[in-house]
Amino acid sequence: MSGERGGARRVAITGAGTVNALALDVAGTMAALAEGRVAIGPLQFDEVERLSVRIGGQIHGWDAEARFSRQELSLYDRVVQFAIEAARQAVAQAGLALSEAEAMRAGVVLGTGGGGYNTVDDSYRALQAQGKNRVHPFTIPRLMHNAAAAHLSMRHGLKGPSFTVSTACASSNHAMGLALQMVRSGACDVVLTGGAEATLCFGGLKAWEGLRVMSPDGCRPFCASRNGMVQGEGAAVFVFEDWDRATARGADILAEVAGAAMSSDAGDIVLPDPDGAARAMRGALADGALNAGDIGYINAHGTATAANDRSEAQAIRSVFDTPPPVSSTKSMHGHLLGAAGAVELLAVISALRDGVIPPTAGWRETDPAVLGLDVVPNESRRAQVDAALSNAFAFGGMNACLALKRA
């Protein structure tokens, strides 16, 4: 089967890696998603008692000292640590080995909303609360948004384009959409892409509390009892590769990235517009040469805020006469902000590759505003899914939708 489609190259996913509250690898994450396991619980970090919201999808059991040298840790914010481990897993699964010439055509495109948030928080605490007059000499290299992309390019010798996309909660879907375009166009043959986020610290959560959109007791997307979002942390990184290159070397293809689209509401800085979301979904279908009827699953943005859930439900109903099953896995691992779409792409791969649609956990009762959607409540479902969409929408009215096909 040719990798060309209308003059453009097809794009395969040949490797995946993740670190998130559900598990520290892909296999564990897939199992947790299939079980509908919820990893949201009490937060543990400095000054958490000063917060009014004290739950999240926090990664526990992360031993940074056992994973990285002292010199490395002087440079690696928590967000970079997560990205490095996720990329290590993805590269290992893909069996990626690049010659010097191939390395020139391999790059990195990562998404993050906050970058080195823990470094920022620690530095302000040192200066203000502890009265110190200096911060760590590597504070800037640790906190800069492109730190994770830079370290991935260095660790894996990727000498093509490497950069970071920061569009709040759409960051990783924007990044993966750009990675698709880069491989499809021939600008690169291989791109490490996805997202990483680590904002579960006092300053990060205190800022979000100000918006009054956080739940004190759990994430229940599309449920009448929902009362806000819950934050998570972690990373997911994928190897996007030219289809012909992947098949020629006998790589195991996890899924095909068929299409992507991005849109802007050009409206309100925080309130979503259903039309913008609908245009992104329609655009992804068109870009992937798919019809609405081809889609067997939608991984929703599904934040469990009233504004998002109702707007997204309206958008889905406008694109699909009969919507396919829709679920939000944020109910299990929390909202990873700029890394949300990356971790949630694992749910899409689960549906395509394993025939398991993860549930919307914690669902209790029907919300009249989302009638017409099958939100796969509380229990995963077996189904053959040949194509799926993954939604990510962000403050600023920035929308990004990916379309994937079963390999």
C-alpha positions in Angstrom: 0.0 0.0 0.0 1.5 3.3 -1.0 2.3 6.0 1.5 1.1 8.7 -1.0 -2.4 10.1 -0.8 -3.2 12.8 -3.4 0.5 13.7 -3.6 0.9 13.9 0.2 2.7 11.3 2.3 0.7 9.3 4.8 1.8 9.5 8.5 2.1 6.6 10.9 2.4 6.5 14.7 5.2 4.0 15.4 5.9 4.7 19.0 4.1 6.0 22.1 5.2 6.8 25.7 3.5 8.4 28.7 3.8 9.4 32.3 0.5 10.4 34.0 -1.5 9.9 37.1 -2.9 6.6 35.8 0.4 4.9 35.2 4.0 5.6 34.3 3.8 3.8 30.9 1.5 3.1 28.0 0.5 -0.4 29.0 -0.5 0.6 32.5 -2.4 3.7 31.1 -4.3 1.6 28.6 -5.3 -0.9 31.3 -6.4 1.9 33.6 -8.5 3.5 30.8 -10.2 0.2 30.0 -11.0 -0.3 33.7 -12.4 3.2 34.1 -9.9 3.7 37.0 -9.9 7.2 38.5 -6.5 8.5 39.5 -7.8 11.8 41.0 -7.1 12.2 44.7 -5.6 14.4 47.4 -2.7 16.6 46.3 0.7 16.5 48.1 3.1 19.5 47.8 4.3 22.5 49.7 1.5 24.8 51.0 -1.3 22.7 49.6 -3.2 23.5 52.8 -3.5 27.1 51.6 -5.6 26.0 48.6 -9.3 25.7 48.6 -9.1 23.0 45.9 -6.8 20.2 47.0 -7.4 17.3 44.5 -5.8 16.5 41.2 -4.4 13.9 38.9 -1.0 13.9 40.5 1.8 11.5 39.7 2.9 9.6 42.8 6.0 7.4 43.1 8.0 9.5 40.7 11.6 9.1 41.9 13.5 11.7 39.9 16.8 11.0 41.7 16.7 7.4 40.6 16.0 8.3 37.0 18.4 11.2 36.4 21.9 12.3 37.5 22.5 15.2 39.8 23.7 17.3 36.9 20.7 16.5 34.8 18.3 17.4 37.7 20.0 20.8 37.9 18.6 21.4 34.4 15.3 19.4 34.4 12.1 20.9 35.7 9.4 18.3 36.5 7.8 18.9 33.2 11.0 18.1 31.3 11.5 15.0 33.4 8.1 13.7 32.3 8.7 14.5 28.6 12.1 12.8 28.6 10.7 9.6 30.1 7.7 9.6 27.7 10.0 10.1 24.7 12.3 7.4 25.9 9.4 4.9 25.8 8.2 6.1 22.4 11.6 5.9 20.8 12.2 2.4 22.2 8.8 1.1 21.0 9.4 2.6 17.6 12.9 1.0 17.4 14.1 4.3 16.0 17.7 4.3 14.9 18.7 7.2 12.7 21.8 7.7 10.6 23.5 11.1 10.6 21.6 12.0 7.3 18.3 10.8 8.7 18.8 12.8 11.9 18.8 16.0 9.8 15.3 15.2 8.8 14.0 14.4 12.2 12.6 16.9 14.7 10.5 17.6 17.8 7.3 19.5 18.2 5.9 19.5 21.7 3.0 21.3 23.4 2.9 22.8 26.9 0.8 25.4 28.5 2.9 26.4 31.5 6.4 25.2 30.8 8.6 25.0 33.9 5.9 26.0 36.4 7.5 24.3 39.4 10.8 26.2 38.8 8.8 29.5 38.7 7.0 28.6 41.9 10.2 27.5 43.7 12.0 30.6 42.6 9.4 33.0 43.8 9.2 31.1 47.1 12.9 31.4 47.6 12.9 35.1 46.9 9.7 36.1 48.7 9.0 33.6 51.4 12.5 32.6 52.3 14.1 36.0 51.8 16.9 34.8 49.5 18.6 37.2 47.1 19.5 34.7 44.4 17.9 31.9 42.4 19.4 28.9 40.8 21.8 29.8 37.9 19.8 27.5 35.5 16.4 29.0 36.4 15.9 30.3 32.8 16.9 27.1 31.0 14.7 25.2 33.4 11.5 27.3 33.1 11.6 28.2 29.4 8.8 26.6 27.4 11.1 25.1 24.8 13.2 23.2 27.4 11.6 19.8 26.9 11.8 20.0 23.1 15.4 21.0 23.4 16.3 18.2 25.7 14.5 15.6 23.5 16.4 16.8 20.4 19.7 16.6 22.3 19.0 13.2 23.8 18.0 11.6 20.6 20.2 13.5 18.2 17.3 15.0 16.2 18.8 17.8 14.1 15.7 18.9 12.1 13.1 21.5 13.3 12.6 21.4 17.1 10.2 23.8 18.8 7.4 24.2 21.3 3.7 25.2 20.8 1.9 27.0 23.7 -1.8 27.5 23.1 -3.1 26.7 26.6 -5.2 23.5 26.6 -4.9 23.0 22.8 -1.1 23.0 22.8 -0.4 19.3 22.2 -3.1 18.9 19.6 -1.7 22.0 17.8 1.8 20.5 18.1 0.7 17.1 16.7 -1.2 18.7 13.9 2.0 20.6 12.9 4.0 17.4 13.2 1.5 15.7 10.8 1.9 18.5 8.3 5.7 18.4 8.6 5.9 14.7 7.8 3.1 14.8 5.3 4.8 17.6 3.3 8.2 16.0 3.3 9.8 18.6 5.6 10.7 15.8 8.0 10.6 12.0 7.9 10.3 11.5 11.7 8.9 13.9 14.4 8.7 13.3 18.2 5.5 15.1 19.2 3.0 15.3 22.0 3.0 17.4 25.1 4.0 17.7 28.7 2.7 19.6 31.7 3.5 19.9 35.4 1.5 22.8 37.0 0.4 21.0 40.2 2.1 23.3 42.6 0.9 26.0 44.9 1.2 28.9 42.5 -0.2 27.0 39.6 -3.3 25.9 41.4 -3.8 29.2 43.2 -4.0 31.0 39.9 -6.6 28.6 38.6 -8.7 29.0 41.8 -9.1 32.6 40.8 -11.2 31.5 37.7 -13.6 29.6 39.9 -13.8 26.7 37.5 -12.2 24.0 39.7 -14.1 21.2 41.3 -13.4 20.3 45.0 -14.6 16.7 44.7 -14.1 15.2 41.2 -14.3 15.5 37.5 -17.7 14.5 36.0 -17.9 15.6 32.3 -21.3 15.8 30.6 -23.0 15.0 33.9 -25.7 17.2 35.4 -23.9 17.0 38.8 -20.6 18.3 37.4 -19.1 21.3 39.3 -15.8 22.0 37.5 -12.5 20.7 36.2 -9.7 18.9 37.9 -6.1 19.4 36.9 -3.6 16.6 36.2 0.0 16.4 35.2 2.3 14.3 33.0 3.3 13.8 29.4 2.7 11.7 26.3 5.1 11.6 23.3 4.6 9.9 20.0 6.8 9.0 17.0 5.1 10.4 13.9 6.8 8.8 10.9 6.5 8.7 7.1 4.3 5.7 6.3 6.6 4.3 3.6 9.6 4.6 5.8 7.8 2.8 8.7 6.6 -0.1 6.6 9.9 -0.5 4.8 11.7 -1.1 8.1 8.9 -3.3 9.4 7.7 -1.0 12.2 4.6 -1.8 14.1 2.1 0.9 13.2 -0.2 1.9 16.1 -2.5 4.1 14.1 -2.5 6.4 11.1 -2.7 10.2 11.6 -5.2 10.9 8.8 -6.0 14.6 9.3 -5.9 17.7 11.5 -7.5 21.1 11.6 -7.3 24.2 13.7 -9.7 27.1 14.1 -10.1 30.3 16.1 -13.4 31.5 17.7 -12.2 35.1 17.4 -14.7 35.8 20.2 -14.2 35.6 23.9 -11.0 35.0 25.8 -12.5 32.3 28.0 -16.0 31.4 26.8 -16.1 28.8 23.9 -18.0 29.2 20.7 -19.6 26.0 19.4 -19.0 27.2 15.8 -15.2 27.2 16.2 -15.2 23.7 17.6 -17.5 22.5 14.8 -15.2 24.0 12.2 -12.2 22.3 13.6 -14.0 18.9 13.6 -15.3 19.4 10.0 -11.8 20.5 9.0 -10.2 17.4 10.4 -12.7 15.2 8.6 -12.0 16.9 5.3 -8.2 16.9 5.8 -8.4 13.2 6.5 -10.7 12.4 3.5 -13.3 11.1 6.0 -17.0 11.5 6.3 -18.9 12.0 9.5 -20.3 8.5 9.2 -16.7 7.0 9.3 -16.1 8.1 12.8 -16.7 5.5 15.5 -15.4 7.4 18.5 -14.7 11.0 19.6 -12.4 11.7 22.5 -14.0 14.9 23.8 -12.2 17.9 25.3 -14.8 17.4 28.1 -13.6 19.5 30.9 -16.7 19.2 33.2 -17.3 22.9 33.2 -20.8 23.9 32.1 -19.5 26.2 29.4 -17.3 23.6 27.8 -19.5 20.6 28.0 -22.6 22.3 26.6 -20.6 24.1 23.8 -18.8 20.9 22.8 -22.0 18.9 22.8 -23.7 21.5 20.6 -20.7 21.5 18.2 -20.7 17.6 18.0 -24.5 17.6 17.2 -24.0 20.1 14.5 -21.3 18.0 12.8 -22.9 14.6 13.3 -26.5 13.8 12.5 -26.0 10.7 14.6 -23.0 11.3 16.9 -20.8 8.3 17.6 -19.8 7.4 21.2 -18.1 10.3 23.0 -16.1 10.1 26.2 -13.8 12.3 28.2 -10.9 10.6 29.9 -10.2 13.8 31.9 -12.6 12.2 34.4 -9.8 9.7 35.2 -6.5 11.4 34.8 -7.5 15.0 35.2 -7.0 17.9 32.8 -3.4 18.0 31.7 -3.8 21.5 30.1 -1.2 21.7 27.4 -0.5 18.0 27.5 -4.2 17.0 27.5 -4.6 16.1 23.9 -1.4 14.0 23.9 -2.4 11.8 26.8 -5.9 11.6 25.4 -4.5 10.4 22.1 -3.8 7.1 23.9 -7.5 6.7 24.5 -8.0 7.1 20.7 -5.3 4.5 20.0 -7.0 2.2 22.5 -10.3 2.5 20.5 -8.6 2.0 17.1 -6.1 -0.7 18.0 -7.7 -2.6 20.8 -11.3 -2.0 20.1 -11.8 -0.5 23.6 -13.6 2.8 24.0 -12.7 4.3 27.4 -15.5 5.6 29.5 -16.5 8.9 31.0 -16.0 8.0 34.6 -17.9 9.5 37.5 -21.0 10.1 35.5 -24.2 10.2 37.6 -27.1 11.8 35.8 -28.2 13.0 32.4 -27.7 16.7 31.6 -30.5 17.9 29.3 -28.0 20.3 27.7 -26.0 17.3 26.3 -28.9 15.1 25.2 -28.2 13.2 22.0 -24.7 12.2 23.1 -23.7 8.7 24.1 -21.0 9.6 26.7 -20.0 6.0 27.5 -20.8 6.4 31.2 -18.6 4.7 33.7 -17.7 1.5 31.9 -15.5 1.0 28.8 -17.1 -0.5 25.7 -15.9 -3.0 23.1 -16.4 -1.8 19.5 -14.7 -1.9 16.2 -13.5 1.7 15.5 -12.0 2.4 12.1 -11.6 6.2 12.5 -11.8 8.6 15.5 -11.5 12.2 16.4 -9.7 13.9 19.3 -10.8 17.3 20.4 -8.8 20.0 22.2 -10.1 23.5 22.8 -8.4 26.3 24.7 -8.8 29.7 26.3 -8.4 32.4 23.6 -10.9 30.5 21.4 -8.2 28.2 20.0 -9.4 24.8 18.7 -7.5 21.8 17.3 -8.9 18.5 16.2 -7.1 15.3 15.1 -8.5 12.5 12.9 -6.9 9.1 13.2 -7.5 5.8 11.4 -7.0 2.2 12.4 -3.8 0.9 10.8 
